[in-house]
Amino acid sequence: MRRGALIGIAAVGVLALGATVGVVAISSQTPVDESATPAASPTTSPSSDAAPGGLDAVSSAEAFLDEWVDDGRVVRRDEGGDTVSEGQAYGLLAAVVADDEQSFDEIWEWTTDELERPDGLLAWQWDDGAVVDDEPASDADLDAARALVLAGDRFGRDDLTAAGSELGAVILDRLTVETAYGRIMLPGLWAAERTPLPYNPSYASPAAFDILSAATGDPRWGELSTGSRAVTTAILDATDLPPDWAQIQSDGRIEPMPGPFGEGDPVQYGFDAPRLLIRYAESCDPADVALAASALPALSYQDEPAARLDLGGGAISEERSALAFAARGAAEIAAGDADRARDDLGSASALGSDYPTYYGHAWITLSSAMLTDDALGGCPPLES
């Protein structure tokens, strides 16, 4: 029996792990789910003829800025026209890839004017002229800090480097905790006082940790990289695919969860978890790359991966998503199969063209950049 078959998609399965150290709590608010994005219809299949477009990070980044950014605000046109901190961070990263200093400044100015909280973190959601949810989302703040440091280097701007370092320090102070596995990142302030500890595996970004470590010299970034790798290893030692959400017990046991509170969607590899494979495939550490590669067998059951899978790789929807193709491409290149990786990145681009969405276009851009272009500071495995 495959490991993933031990965990059902409708019930919570326990990953039995032997650590015994407790967690440190900080504060509590409410969770956010940034990635519940509609997938494409299964009735059309993307063609690998569009593969070159899936590898053109600069063109994709330029198109993202043109299509989804209005006066510095990344607009989720397909989701009601609101803006989230995640989108602003993706826009900043796209501007770095596109080498577009003007767009970067416009996006960052809008972000600080509209989303920056008194503590320096970013409010999650803005709509109709005002913040409607001021809870920060740690992956958005981390991506923004990364983008600022990279932009400081690319554009020769000490002010941007300082802003990224300062945001990073607040992330470390307020959005990380010590656990049985070492230091890990909370999904938000709301999670800190909850027991078990909610955890989103896809928020960890080894390349971002390394970039901020080099910029600041703060040893906690190295601790965060080590702790995140330990949790990811524990998860992927016990099941074939990472879940969108999990929780960590004080004794070190990890439980896949349907959502941050154990309700909502079934336990799944859906619209969050695939990001983990892309983030780990771009890492400069071979141990991280190997974790991304370990998911490939479970992603290879179908010619075209479904948007939602159970943790053994079985389809639980008939939809397709650009992110699913991009993530399988990341696992393929991590496993050494560059040709199939290029095909899947091309399929992601083709599907995104047929069914344009904010989230799909963002991750077509980011996966192309993280896996093929050195502008984002990682170790892109398909760099020409």
N, C-alpha and C positions, 0 to 999 in steps of 0.2 A: 504493500500500500504506500502511495506517495505521502510525504509528510503533510502536504497541504490538504489532503483528504481528511485529516484528523480534525480539521476545524470547519464546522458548518457555516453556511452563509447566513443562517437565520438566528443562530445562537452564538453566544460568546464562548470561544475556546480559550483555554489557559495554556500559555507557554510556560512549562515548568522550568524555572531557572533558579540556581542555588544561592544567589547573593542574599545577604542579610542586612545591609546597611539601610537606614531609613532615609527620608527626604526632608529638605528644609522648606518651609512655607513662607510666603511673603504676604499676599493679599488676595482678594477674590472679587470678581465681577461677573460678567456674562460672556459666553463664548460667541465666536463668530465663525461662519463658514463661508469662505471667500470663493470656493471653487465649484459650487453646485451649478454647473453650466450645461445648457442643452447640448446634446450630441447630434451628429448628423443622422439622417435617415439611412437605413441599411439598403435602400433600394438601388443605390448607385455605388459603384466601386471606383475608388481613385485609381488613376493610371500611373504607372511608374514612368510614363513618358515625361512627366513634369518633374522628375527627380532633380535636375540641375537647379530649379527654383528653390527646392528645399535645402540646398546647400549654400545659397547666396545670402549670407547673413546681413550684409550691408544693405542690399536691395530690400530685404524683408523688413529691416529696421526702419528704413526710410519710408516704406509703405505704411508701416504701423503708425509712425508719427503723422503722416499725411491723413490717414483714415480715421484715427481714433483720438487725436489730440486737438482740442480747441482752446487756443490762448493759454496753454499750459495745463489744461485739465484733461486727463484721460477719461473719455466719456464711454460708459458701457451702453452704447446705443441699443444693443440687442437685449439689454436687461433693464430697460426702463429709463435709461439716461442718467443714472446716478454715477458716482465716482467713489472708488475705494482706495485705501492707501496702497494695497497690492498693485493696482493699476498705475498709480503714480510712480511706484518703484520700477515697474516694468518699463514705463516710459523713460525714466532716467537711464536705465540700462540700454534701451534702444538708442537713445541719443548718444551714448558713449560709443556704441557699435557703429553708428552712422557718422561719427566724428562731427556732430552738430552741436556746437557750443551754444548757439542761440536757443535752440529748442531745449537743451538741458537747463539753461538759466530760466526759461519761461516755466518749465515744469516744476523746477525746484522753488521758484518764487511763489507759484500758486500753492504748492504743497505747504510751504511755511506759513503763508498768509491764511490758508483755510483749514489745514489739518493739524498743525503743530500744537501739541498740548503744553501746559506749563512745565511739565517734567522733561520736555524735549522729544518724547515719543510722538507718534502720529496717530491721530484719531482714525478709526477704521472706515467709517462711511459718511459721505456727504451727499445731500440730495436737496434739490430745489432751493439752493442758496444758503444752506446751513448744515453743520454737522448734525447727523441724526443718531450716531452711535460713536461715542468718544473712546471706546475700548480699543487699545492698540492691538495689532496683530504682529507677532514677532517676526514672521517671515518677511512681511512687507518692510518693517524697520531694518531688518538685516540686509535685504536687497538694496534699500535706499542707502544705507551706510556704505555698502560695497561700491555702489555706483558713484557716490560722492568722492571716495578715495581714488577710484579709477579716473574720474573726471579731473580731479586735481592734478594727477600725473599727466593725463592726455592733453589738457588745456593749459598746463603750467600755472595752476591756480592754487596757491596755498590756502585761500579761504575755503575752497571746497574740501581740500584734504582735512582741514581743521574741523569742518562741519561733520564730515564722515566719522572722524575719530571721536568727536563729542557724542554723536548719536550712538556709536558703538559702545562707548563707556556706559551710557544709560541702559542699553540693552543688557550688558553684562551685570550691571547693578540690580536691575529690576526684573529681568526676564530670563534669568538662568537660576538653576538650583543644583545642589549636590544631591546625588542619588546613589543607589547601590552600584551604578555603572560609572560614576563620576559626574562631572558637570554636564547638564543637558539644558536645552532651551525650552522654556514654557511656551505654550501657544499664545498665551495672553496673561495679563495680570489676574484675570478671573480664575485661572487654573491653580494659583499658588497655594491656596488654602484648602483645596479639595483633596480628599483621600478616598480612593486611590488617585494618583497624579495623572491627569489627562495628558496625552502626548500625541503629537502629529509627526510621524517619522519624516514626512516630506519637507518639513521646515528646515532641517539640518542642511547646511551648505559648506562642505569642506573647503572649497575654493574661497568662499567669502571669509571663513574663519582665518585662512592663511593670509589673505590680503589685509585684513584688519590687524592681524598679529604683526605683520611686517610694518604696517604703518604706525602702530602704537607701541609695540614692545610689551603689551600687557600679556602676561603668561596665561591669563584665563582663557584667551582664545585657543591656545594649544590644549588646555584642559577640556574645552568645549568640543574640540575636534575629536579628542580621544574618547570622551564620554559618549558622544553621539555615535561614533563608530561602534562602541561596545554595545549600545542598545540595538543598533541596526543589525549587528552580527547576531545578537541573541534572537532577534525576530526572524531573520532569514535562516538561522540554524534550525528553527522549529517549524517553519512553513515556507512554502515556495515563493509567495509574493508578499510584500508588505501590505498591511491594511491602511486605509485612509486614516483611521484613528485607532489609538490604543490607550491603555492605562497601565501605570506601573504601580504595583503594590509595594508597601513598605519593606516587604521581605525580598523584593527583587523580581517577583513573578510579573510577567507581562501578559495582558489580556487584550486581544483584538476587540475593538468596540464598533458598534454600528454608527456611532457619532460620539461627540465629546461627553454626552451624558448617557450613553448606552441606549439611545433611541434614534428614530429617524430611519435612514437607509439601513439595509442589511450590512453585516460585516462584508467589506468588499475592497477590492483594488479598483478604485473608481476614478474620480477626477482630482484627487489629492496625491495619492501614493505614487503614480507614475513619475511625478516630478523628482522623487528620490533617486530614481535610476539615472536621470539626466544629470542631476547635481553630483552624484557619486562618480559617474563616468568621466566627468571633466576634472576630477581631482588629480592632483599631482602625486598622490600616495597610491602605490599599487594595491594596497589592502582595500582601499575604498573602491577602486576600479573592479577588483575581484568581486566585491559585494554586488555591484551593478550587473556583472556578468552572470552571477549565480541565479538571477531571475529568468534567464533566457529560456531554459527548457519549458517552463510553465507558460511562457508567452508564445510558444511555437506550435500549440495545438491547432490553431486556426491559421489559414492563409492570411486573413485579415483580422486583427485582434478586435474583439468587442470593446466598447467603451467601458463596460463594467464586467469584472471577473470576480469569481470567488478566489479564495487564497490558494487554491490548488491550480488555478488557471482555467477553470471552466467558465464559459460565458453565462452571465445572468441577465444579459440584455441583447437585443439584436442591433442596437445602435453602434455607430462607429464614431470615433473622435480623432482629431488631429493629434492630440496629446498621446493617445494610445499608440499610434504609429511612431511618433517621435521617441517615446520611451522605449519601445522595442528596438528602435534603431540604436539608442544609447546602450542597451544591453548587448546588442550584436557587436558593436564596435569594441565594447569592453571585453567581449569574448574573442575578439580578433577577426571578426567577419566584416570587413570594411564594405564589401560589395553589397551585402544585404542591408547593412546600415544605411548606405546611400539610397537604396531603393525605398526603405521605409521612411526616411526623411523626405524623399521626393513624394511619396504617397501622402504624408502629412500635409505637405504644401498643396498638393492637388485637392485633397479633401477640404482644406481650408479655403481654397479658391471657390469651390463649389458651394460651400456652406460657411460663409464668413461670419465669425463671431469674435468678439473682443478677446476672450480667453484663448480660443484656438490660435488666433493670429499672434497673440503675445508669446505663446509657447512654441509656435513655429519659429518665431524670431529668436527666442532665447535658446532653444535647442540647437538651432543652426549656429548661433554664436558660440555657445558653450562647447559644442562638439567640433567645430570647424575653424574657428577664428580666435586669435589670441587677444582680442580687444578687451575681453572680460577677465583676463588675468589668471585663468586656470591653465590646465594643460590639455588643450583640445586634441583628442585622439585622431581626428580626421583632418588636421591642419595640413594644407598643401605646402 
